[in-house]
Amino acid sequence: MSEKKPMADVNGQSSLHREADCCQEECSTETADVIVVGLGIGGLCASIRAAELGARVIAIDKLQYFDDPSMVYSELPGGPGSSTLKAGGAAYWRGKTKGKLDYDELLDLNSEGITFFEEKSWGRGNLEQYKEIVRVGEYVFDTWLIKHGNMAGGTVNEGTVAPDGRAYRARWTQKWLVPAAEALGAKCLFKTKAMKLLMDRKSNRIAGVKVLTSEGLKDIKAQAVIIATGGFEGNEAMKLAYLEPRPAVAYLPITGGAWNTGDGLLMAQEVGAQLVNMSWHHTRMTEPNYYGAAPCGKTYKEAIKVNLLGERVTDESEYIASKGDIIIPQPEQLLYVIIDKKIYDERRLNYEGNVKTTQLERPQHVVRREKMIIEADTIEELAKKCGINPERLKKTVEAFNAAVKPDGTAPGIPHPKKKKAVKIDTPPFYASPATVGINQTLGGMKTNAKMQVYNNEGEIIPGLYATGACANTHYGKYYYGEYDELDVKCSYIHGSRTAGAMGFLAAEAAAAEAIELERAK
């Protein structure tokens, strides 16, 4: 079912460096076969593939281009915190650590896989689209992007497209993939904000985009437009209109991309695009006053998580990404993650399993350690330092310890723990505060397996395509999955991998449509 609600205008964001080449004479109209709006991983994959197929491509982004070493990731299109690269890179890396996946098995989608898919998408995902994303995802990320990144100068140490598939990071995405697109003839314009979709009144199809540059407004005409502008976590009016529970989620700190302001969704809605599942979103645990990933043991499944009343509020063995929402109703939207020295010592290995370090001691965290980590020799002392009733926390820990079984479960207590249950009984004890932020929105334009956009009457809008977070696909209950086999397979096509595959699919259909229309003139 589509969702139509009034939304406020979106304020544009400015940036500093490379922008559209625009003199007074050329600020009226440009032409292309395909326009790509947004240059994160989805937009870049779309730009490269459309150009590779022979289409004349103009790709635009409202933010700046990476050409200054002093720039930080948060200033970049598709940078950490975006809907595609920050979370997706982690999911992709987790999939790689599990070894080569059986894509034939994924494509078969046996009854277990279909049940899993339907559960994750509340039965509202597009199964055919899911299959297409899986089908092209292996080629796009394991072969195609590596080829184009290496052609543009990518390396193992400095590349988005490292051969092991790990380093999908924002500045390298642009450093190698923008030149890759340009080498194929695509024109990449930064600091160029899409304002409005142009329509051909006679054919009732998309005809281009009106954009705003430093020189003013101009029209870019094209036969097809691919929207790749991310979600709307940076648009308060849209969050208030759509996200639940209202209004709490709308006012959460943004752990994702504040520049993702729903631009593409607003433009598409103006031409009748159907928006679906707009209440879906992904919250994540984070630290007070530090909005980013969840360091300092927030992900420790062996920990217990308690609120300011000293009560456990969840089964901590479940994956972190499903746990942001549990913090929203807690007093002061705050939890404390509690471990003991035994757990601390056991977790000293990092994810590679061969370096003596810990999340608590990694360089990027040490500078904040005194503010993030509370240490005490007794549970009562720890409670006092955290502002929790000492007796209540002591009873909670004692009850939890008594419930822990040799098999790592803790049944028979509120929020029984299914696995990773370890007694909290070895001093010193550590506590780390955790709050919640909104990482990304997951709803978007309803699309088919070719990434064509539907209108509210269920018909295709000719010439309009979408990719990435602004195109709702199979996302649902949990953005990430658990660490079991089936969920790892699901995670393998989330995030950047999904956006890239969607961009590839959209480009193939858009380029074919545009080239055919040009030939027919």
C-alpha positions in Angstrom: 0.0 0.0 0.0 1.3 3.4 -0.8 1.7 6.1 1.8 1.0 9.7 0.9 1.5 12.4 3.5 2.3 16.1 3.2 6.0 16.9 3.5 8.0 20.1 3.9 10.5 21.4 1.4 14.1 20.1 1.8 16.9 22.6 2.4 19.9 22.1 0.2 23.4 21.5 1.4 26.5 23.2 0.1 30.0 22.0 -0.2 33.4 23.2 -1.2 35.3 21.7 -4.0 34.6 20.3 -7.5 31.3 21.4 -9.0 29.4 21.6 -12.2 31.3 23.3 -15.0 28.8 26.0 -15.8 29.3 29.3 -17.6 26.6 31.8 -18.3 26.1 30.5 -21.9 25.6 26.8 -20.8 23.4 27.4 -17.8 20.2 26.8 -19.7 20.1 23.2 -20.9 22.4 20.2 -21.3 21.4 16.8 -22.8 22.2 13.2 -22.0 20.8 9.8 -22.4 20.8 8.9 -18.7 21.0 11.2 -15.7 22.1 9.6 -12.4 21.2 11.6 -9.2 23.4 10.8 -6.3 27.0 9.4 -6.3 27.2 6.9 -3.5 27.9 3.3 -4.4 24.5 2.8 -6.1 24.8 5.9 -8.2 28.4 5.2 -9.2 27.6 1.6 -10.2 24.7 3.0 -12.3 26.9 5.6 -13.9 29.7 3.2 -14.8 27.3 0.5 -16.2 25.2 2.9 -18.3 28.3 4.5 -19.8 29.8 1.1 -20.4 26.7 0.2 -22.4 27.2 3.3 -24.6 24.7 5.7 -23.0 25.7 9.4 -22.6 25.6 9.8 -18.8 25.5 12.9 -16.6 25.8 12.0 -12.9 25.3 14.7 -10.2 25.6 15.0 -6.5 24.8 17.9 -4.2 28.0 17.3 -2.1 31.6 17.8 -3.0 34.1 15.7 -4.7 37.0 14.2 -2.9 40.0 16.2 -4.0 41.3 17.5 -0.7 43.2 15.2 1.7 41.9 17.2 4.6 38.3 16.3 3.9 36.6 13.9 6.3 34.4 11.0 5.4 31.3 12.7 6.8 31.6 15.3 4.0 31.4 12.8 1.2 28.6 11.4 -0.9 28.1 7.8 0.2 30.4 8.3 3.2 30.3 6.5 6.5 26.9 7.1 8.0 25.2 6.9 4.6 22.6 4.3 3.9 24.8 2.2 1.7 28.5 2.3 2.6 28.7 2.4 6.4 26.5 -0.5 7.3 26.7 -2.3 4.1 30.5 -2.6 4.1 30.3 -4.4 7.5 27.7 -6.8 6.3 29.7 -7.6 3.2 32.9 -8.2 5.2 31.0 -10.5 7.5 29.8 -12.5 4.6 33.3 -12.8 3.2 34.7 -14.1 6.5 32.2 -17.0 6.2 33.7 -18.1 3.0 32.4 -18.3 -0.5 28.6 -18.4 -0.6 26.5 -20.7 -2.7 24.7 -18.3 -5.0 22.8 -21.1 -6.7 21.4 -22.0 -3.3 20.4 -18.4 -2.7 18.7 -18.2 -6.1 16.8 -21.4 -5.5 15.4 -19.9 -2.4 14.1 -23.1 -0.9 11.1 -23.0 1.5 13.4 -22.1 4.4 14.9 -19.3 2.5 11.6 -17.9 1.3 10.2 -18.1 4.9 13.3 -16.2 6.1 12.9 -13.6 3.4 9.3 -13.1 4.0 9.9 -12.8 7.8 12.6 -10.2 7.4 10.4 -8.1 5.0 7.1 -8.7 6.9 5.9 -10.4 3.8 6.1 -7.2 1.8 9.4 -7.7 -0.1 9.7 -8.2 -3.9 10.9 -11.8 -4.3 11.8 -11.4 -8.0 13.8 -8.3 -7.3 15.6 -10.1 -4.5 16.6 -12.9 -6.9 17.9 -10.3 -9.4 20.0 -8.5 -6.8 21.5 -11.8 -5.7 22.1 -12.9 -9.3 24.1 -9.8 -10.3 25.6 -9.1 -6.9 28.3 -11.7 -7.2 29.4 -10.4 -10.5 29.2 -6.7 -9.7 31.2 -6.9 -6.5 33.5 -9.9 -7.1 34.5 -9.1 -10.7 33.0 -6.0 -12.3 33.9 -3.3 -9.7 37.3 -4.7 -9.2 38.0 -4.5 -13.0 36.8 -0.9 -13.2 38.5 0.2 -10.0 41.8 -1.3 -11.1 41.5 0.3 -14.5 41.2 3.7 -12.7 44.3 2.9 -10.5 42.8 1.1 -7.5 45.1 -0.9 -5.4 44.8 -3.4 -2.6 46.0 -0.9 0.0 44.2 2.1 -1.4 41.0 0.9 -3.0 37.3 0.6 -2.8 37.7 -2.4 -5.0 40.4 -4.4 -3.2 40.6 -8.0 -4.5 39.3 -9.4 -1.2 36.3 -7.1 -1.4 36.8 -5.5 2.0 37.6 -1.8 1.5 34.3 -0.2 0.5 35.0 3.2 1.9 33.8 6.5 0.9 36.8 8.4 -0.2 38.2 5.4 -2.1 34.8 4.8 -3.7 35.0 8.3 -5.2 38.8 8.2 -5.8 38.6 5.2 -8.1 35.0 4.9 -9.3 34.4 8.5 -10.3 37.5 8.3 -12.7 36.3 4.9 -13.8 32.9 6.4 -14.8 34.6 9.4 -16.4 37.0 7.2 -18.4 33.9 5.7 -20.0 32.6 9.1 -21.0 30.3 9.8 -18.0 30.2 13.5 -16.9 30.3 13.7 -13.1 29.1 17.0 -11.6 29.4 17.7 -7.9 27.9 20.5 -5.8 25.0 20.2 -8.2 21.6 19.7 -6.5 18.6 18.0 -8.2 15.6 20.2 -7.6 12.8 18.8 -9.8 12.1 16.0 -12.3 11.2 17.2 -15.8 8.2 15.7 -17.6 7.4 15.5 -21.3 3.8 16.6 -21.5 3.1 14.8 -24.8 4.6 11.4 -23.9 4.0 11.7 -20.1 7.4 10.3 -19.5 10.4 11.6 -17.5 12.4 14.1 -19.6 15.3 15.1 -17.3 16.1 17.0 -14.1 16.2 20.7 -13.1 19.3 21.3 -11.1 20.8 24.1 -9.0 24.5 25.0 -9.4 26.6 27.9 -8.1 25.5 29.7 -11.2 21.8 29.1 -10.8 19.2 26.8 -12.2 19.6 24.8 -15.3 17.8 21.9 -17.0 19.5 18.6 -18.0 17.4 16.8 -20.5 17.5 13.0 -20.8 15.5 9.9 -21.8 15.9 8.3 -18.3 16.7 9.3 -14.8 18.1 7.0 -12.1 17.6 8.3 -8.5 20.2 7.3 -6.0 19.9 9.9 -3.3 19.6 7.7 -0.2 17.0 7.9 2.5 15.5 10.7 4.6 17.1 10.4 8.0 18.3 14.0 7.7 14.8 15.4 7.0 12.9 16.0 10.3 9.6 16.8 8.6 9.6 13.5 6.8 10.7 11.6 9.9 7.8 13.1 11.8 5.4 12.2 9.0 6.5 8.6 8.6 8.7 7.0 11.3 7.2 5.3 14.4 7.0 5.6 17.3 6.2 9.2 16.8 7.6 11.6 17.7 10.5 9.9 19.5 12.3 8.5 16.4 12.2 11.8 14.6 14.3 13.5 17.3 16.9 10.8 17.8 20.5 11.8 17.0 21.5 10.8 13.5 24.2 8.1 13.4 23.7 7.9 9.7 24.0 10.6 7.0 22.5 14.0 8.0 22.7 15.0 4.3 20.3 12.2 3.3 17.3 14.5 3.2 14.9 12.6 1.0 15.5 14.8 -2.1 14.9 12.0 -4.6 11.8 10.8 -2.8 10.3 14.3 -2.8 11.0 14.8 -6.5 9.6 11.4 -7.3 6.5 11.9 -5.3 5.8 15.1 -7.2 5.4 13.1 -10.4 3.3 10.5 -8.7 5.8 7.8 -7.6 4.4 5.3 -5.1 6.3 5.3 -1.8 6.1 2.2 0.3 7.1 0.9 3.7 8.0 4.5 4.8 7.8 3.7 8.5 10.7 1.2 8.2 14.0 2.4 9.6 17.2 1.2 11.3 18.2 2.5 14.7 21.5 1.6 16.2 23.1 1.7 19.7 25.7 4.3 20.0 27.5 6.3 22.7 26.1 9.5 24.2 27.7 12.5 22.4 29.5 10.2 19.9 27.3 9.3 17.0 28.9 6.7 14.8 29.4 2.9 15.0 28.9 1.1 18.2 32.3 0.7 19.8 33.3 0.0 23.4 31.7 -3.4 23.7 28.1 -2.4 22.7 28.2 -5.4 20.5 29.5 -7.8 23.2 26.9 -10.6 23.3 28.4 -11.8 26.6 27.6 -8.6 28.3 24.4 -7.7 30.1 22.5 -4.5 29.2 20.6 -2.7 32.0 18.6 0.5 32.2 18.8 3.1 34.9 16.4 1.0 37.0 19.0 -1.7 37.1 16.9 -4.1 34.9 18.0 -6.2 32.0 15.9 -5.2 29.0 16.8 -7.7 26.2 18.4 -11.0 25.3 21.9 -9.6 24.7 22.9 -12.5 22.4 20.7 -11.1 19.6 22.4 -9.0 17.1 23.1 -5.3 17.9 21.3 -3.8 14.9 17.9 -5.0 16.1 18.5 -3.5 19.5 18.4 0.3 18.9 14.6 0.4 19.4 14.7 -1.2 22.8 16.5 1.9 24.1 13.8 4.4 23.0 11.3 3.7 25.9 14.0 3.4 28.6 14.5 6.1 31.2 16.6 8.9 29.6 17.0 6.6 26.5 20.0 5.1 28.2 21.4 1.7 28.9 24.7 0.5 30.4 26.6 -2.4 28.9 28.2 -4.4 31.7 31.0 -6.9 31.5 33.6 -8.2 33.9 37.4 -8.8 33.6 36.9 -12.4 32.5 34.9 -11.2 29.5 37.2 -8.3 28.9 40.2 -10.6 28.7 38.4 -13.1 26.5 37.5 -10.4 24.0 41.0 -9.1 23.5 41.2 -10.6 20.1 39.9 -8.4 17.3 37.9 -9.8 14.4 40.9 -11.2 12.6 41.6 -13.2 15.7 45.4 -12.6 15.8 46.0 -9.1 17.2 46.1 -8.6 21.0 43.7 -5.7 21.2 40.2 -5.0 22.2 37.4 -2.6 21.1 38.0 -0.9 24.4 41.6 -0.2 23.5 41.6 0.5 19.8 43.3 3.8 19.0 40.2 5.7 17.9 38.5 4.9 21.2 41.4 5.4 23.7 41.0 9.2 23.6 37.4 8.9 24.8 37.9 6.0 27.1 37.7 7.9 30.4 34.3 9.3 29.3 33.1 6.0 27.9 34.2 3.3 30.3 33.3 3.1 34.0 35.3 0.7 36.1 34.7 -0.5 39.7 35.8 -3.4 42.0 32.2 -4.2 43.0 28.8 -4.2 41.3 27.5 -1.8 43.9 30.3 0.7 43.3 29.7 0.4 39.6 26.0 1.0 40.0 26.7 4.2 42.0 29.0 5.5 39.3 26.3 4.8 36.7 23.5 6.4 38.7 21.7 3.1 39.2 20.3 1.8 42.5 23.1 -0.5 43.8 20.8 -3.0 45.5 18.6 -3.4 42.4 21.6 -3.9 40.1 23.2 -6.4 42.5 19.9 -8.4 42.5 19.8 -8.3 38.7 23.3 -9.6 38.3 22.9 -12.3 41.0 19.7 -13.5 39.3 21.4 -13.6 36.0 24.5 -15.4 37.3 22.3 -18.0 38.9 20.4 -18.7 35.7 23.6 -19.2 33.6 23.9 -22.8 32.4 27.0 -24.6 31.2 25.7 -24.6 27.6 25.7 -20.8 27.6 22.0 -20.2 28.0 20.3 -18.4 30.8 16.6 -19.5 31.0 13.9 -18.9 33.5 14.5 -15.1 34.0 13.1 -12.0 32.3 14.6 -11.8 28.8 16.2 -15.3 28.9 19.4 -15.5 27.1 19.6 -18.1 24.2 23.4 -18.2 23.9 26.6 -16.4 25.0 25.5 -16.3 28.6 28.5 -15.8 30.9 28.5 -15.0 34.6 29.4 -11.4 35.5 31.4 -12.4 38.6 35.1 -11.5 38.1 36.2 -8.0 39.2 36.9 -5.4 38.1 33.6 -4.7 36.4 33.2 -2.4 33.5 30.2 -0.4 32.3 29.8 1.6 29.1 26.8 3.9 28.4 24.7 3.3 25.3 22.0 5.4 23.7 20.2 5.2 20.4 20.4 7.0 17.1 18.7 6.7 13.8 21.0 5.2 11.3 18.9 5.2 8.1 15.4 5.0 6.7 14.5 1.9 4.7 11.3 2.9 2.9 11.2 4.3 -0.6 9.9 4.1 -4.1 8.2 0.9 -5.1 10.3 -0.6 -7.9 10.3 -3.8 -10.0 13.2 -6.1 -10.8 14.5 -3.7 -13.4 14.4 -0.9 -10.8 11.7 0.9 -12.7 9.5 3.1 -10.4 5.7 2.5 -10.0 3.2 5.3 -9.7 0.3 5.3 -7.2 -1.9 3.5 -9.7 0.6 0.6 -9.9 1.9 1.6 -13.4 5.5 2.1 -14.4 6.6 5.8 -14.7 8.4 5.8 -18.0 12.0 6.8 -17.8 12.2 6.8 -14.0 14.5 4.3 -12.0 15.8 4.1 -8.5 18.6 2.5 -6.6 19.9 2.3 -3.0 18.1 3.3 0.1 15.5 5.5 -1.8 14.3 2.3 -3.5 12.6 0.1 -1.0 13.5 -3.5 -1.6 13.5 -6.5 0.8 14.6 -4.6 3.9 12.5 -5.2 6.9 12.7 -6.2 10.6 16.5 -6.3 10.9 18.9 -4.5 8.6 21.7 -6.8 9.7 21.2 -10.4 10.5 22.3 -12.9 13.1 25.5 -14.9 12.6 23.8 -18.1 11.5 24.3 -19.4 8.0 21.0 -18.3 6.5 21.2 -14.8 7.9 24.8 -14.3 6.7 23.6 -15.1 3.2 20.9 -12.4 3.6 23.5 -9.9 4.9 25.6 -10.6 1.8 23.1 -8.8 -0.3 22.4 -5.9 2.1 23.9 -2.5 2.2 26.5 -1.5 -0.3 26.1 -4.8 -2.1 22.4 -4.3 -2.6 22.8 -0.7 -3.7 25.6 -1.6 -6.2 23.6 -4.4 -7.7 20.5 -2.3 -7.9 22.5 0.5 -9.6 23.8 -2.1 -12.1 20.3 -3.4 -12.9 18.8 0.1 -13.2 21.6 1.2 -15.5 21.1 -1.8 -17.8 17.4 -1.1 -18.2 17.7 2.7 -18.4 20.5 2.7 -20.9 18.7 0.3 -23.2 15.5 2.4 -23.0 17.3 5.6 -23.6 19.4 4.4 -26.5 16.4 2.8 -28.2 14.4 6.1 -27.9 17.3 8.1 -29.3 17.6 5.8 -32.3 13.8 6.0 -32.9 14.0 9.8 -33.3 
